[in-house]
């Protein structure tokens, strides 16, 4: 068993022991997918664009990881809440700031 921390692990930590300033004990990847990997692909999963083999690995992981299930539920709530936000409701400054914040994000920049 290994201990993990870091930005990808923050999702699980924020949902569980992280609220009490403890670290979550993370076993080796469950069914071939680790919690940090799930965090990286959750958007593709929610958008239905995750390739089937990865989707199946993710769903098997969810069968064993209540913290990732909670993270998925939170992401669904965020999507539902923000799904009503229209681009034209943003000021030009806010739109530019958001675009800048996310530019290069997937590339690890």
Phi, psi and omega in degrees: 000138180241159174259139180225145176219179178119177187297320180291328179282345184302327180300310179292319180297322180295331182275332187244243186295340180302333179291341179248020179060033174248161176263147176276131175281121184247115175291174174304162185312131178278124179053035174087001178227130178272164177300314178300324178293319177302315179301321182292331186250006186298324180295315177300321179297312181294329180275355179076020182253001179287129179304146186307315180301319179290322178299317179295319176298316179298314181294325175294322177298316180299329178299339185242355188233096181296332179292321178288328174298316179296320178297316178299316178299318178296318179297320177298320178296319178297314180299317180296318181290319183272348179298341179270354179282120181263146181302322183287354176275352179271142174290156177303324180293318180293317179300314180297320180294319178294316179299319179294319181297325185261355178295126180078002184299314181295331181278003179083010181282000000 
